[in-house]
Amino acid sequence: MGYGNLSRTASHRKALMRTMTTQLIMHEKIETTYTKARFLQQFIEPYITMAKVDCLRRRRNARRFIREDEAVYKLFLDLGPRFKERNGGYTRVIPIGNRHSDSTRIAYIEFVEKSKSKIESDPINLDGIDYDTIDINSFDSNNDDSNDNLNLNSKSKSKSKSKTSSATASQPMQIDVEFEIKK
């Protein structure tokens, strides 16, 4: 049974599948119409098969379609190794009933195997900075050195000094900055 063109143009179908693929990778379960869910299975499964082997060429091919760095990161570091031993059938479509307004069949699409670790909570290190080694206590605002204060408006130093609060392990550092726009 084919699912045709979903009554959309080719560019709209491609954009819809990109968005739904990204959302399924990030959330691992989404609710949509039954027809879109079955159509999405055809798009997502080749990318999971591609993610089983992590190499630059495959990451670039996936990035051409997915276009979200976090989704590609999760695809290759979480989903690919999770389905390493599985030969297809990575997603399931679960019908949940009909929508009240137009009686369209609604379904969940989700991955067959559940995540063992929460990769969404891990910070993504795209800049090469190791955020775990930064000493938060070194950013103490009680220090009176003039170099420690951040000031973006050099003309009015007395009016717009930045305000920082001391950061602790339980409270993140907060920086308030005022900008002046000239026309």
PEDA-V554726 format. One record per backbone hydrogen bond with DSSP energy under -1.0 kcal/mol. NH is the residue of the N-H (numbers start at 0). CO is the residue of the C=O. If there is no record, write none. Layout:
nh->[NH,NH]
co->[CO,CO]
//
This chain:
nh->[7,12,13,14,15,16,17,18,19,20,21,22,23,24,25,26,27,29,31,33,36,37,38,39,40,43,44,47,48,49,50,58,59,60,61,62,63,65,71,72,73,74,75,76,77,78,79,81,82,83,85,91,93,95,98,102,105,106,107,108,109,110,111,118,125,130,132,137,138,159,161,162,164,167,175]
co->[4,8,9,10,11,12,13,14,15,16,17,18,19,20,21,22,23,108,106,104,32,33,34,35,36,39,40,43,44,45,46,54,55,56,57,58,59,61,67,68,69,70,71,72,73,73,74,77,78,80,82,109,107,105,103,98,96,31,93,29,91,27,89,116,123,128,129,134,135,155,149,175,173,170,162]
//
